[in-house]
Amino acid sequence: MYAGIFKKENVLKLLMVVLLFAAFTSSVNVEAKKKSRKMKLNKTQVTAYVGMSPVKLKVKNLKAGKAVTWKSSKPNVATVAADGRVSFVKKGNAVITARVGKKSYKCVVSVTSKKAYKAVAKAQQFYKAKNMSYSQGNRMGKRSADCSSFCGRCYLTVGMTLGGTTSWCNTAAGMAQWATSNDKVVANNAVSVSSLELLPGDLVFYQKGYNGRYKNIYHVEIFVEYGWEDGKLVGYTMSSITGNYRSILMRDYASRQSRIAEIARPAEEDAEYRNQAGKCSDMRTNVFSGLFYSYLYVKILLRKYLGMVKKCTNCVLIRESAYDGRRVQERSGGKI
């Protein structure tokens, strides 16, 4: 029965198969080892806040005798020591570059406020939960949320209600209107990822069609971090989305930039950073418009108290609607 199996030619064939299999698995293991030995940074993205303990970056699999040179694109935001230790100076983004010979390795460092940092940490916690579900009716449930209650509950962890209450989060449009009323808006449209103007914790509001809500906003997501894909800088947002996938979704910020109606920084407290993203042209916060209004105010006072008030039948007063953010014109037939 087994006589045919042990014929010389069959034994040789079997031996060749075994040798080929061994050679294949050996080459696979060699390639795997090469990849594991490839030089790379231990971190390619860091999110921090001012005053946080330094983070140590290092080049993994560094060959003996090779020196590493470190550099920060913005030392006023994040500094890097000769040993790769990164310290956080002020809010903003910086790219830390490690150069080894002719090769360079990059890590994007985002320094945000402590409250925003904690809000993002909460978003990451929601994202890792395996039994979350999308729900509007039970949007405040322990294992369910919609887009606005997801973002709202991230900030509830630091005592911020964003115009809602501790038991019921505001809607997306309501949050955007709250942000406008409280000078938290940093852009009234999309900003590019490459500009590095977004910070973790920023809320991104989206509009579509006409729904009668503030700026026609229907959706909100929280910006969580930057990252690298094939050497290209990308940004990521998170939110609770209805559809055939997990409730908490993490996706590319740039995928729907055309729908962005507003970007807000809820935990922003320093006027120093107001309007740094997108060069917001909002007249309420624009320096030149502020000077213009000051000029008009002084002019009115001078005319009033110096008896120089004149009739004006076609004067234009410029104001900003508190509801929809558009500048409208009103004609006054009285005195100015």
Summary of the structure (lengths in Angstrom):
residues: 336
radius of gyration: 28.8
end to end distance: 114.2
largest distance: 125.1
contacts: 973
relative contact order: 0.10
helix: 29%
strand: 29%
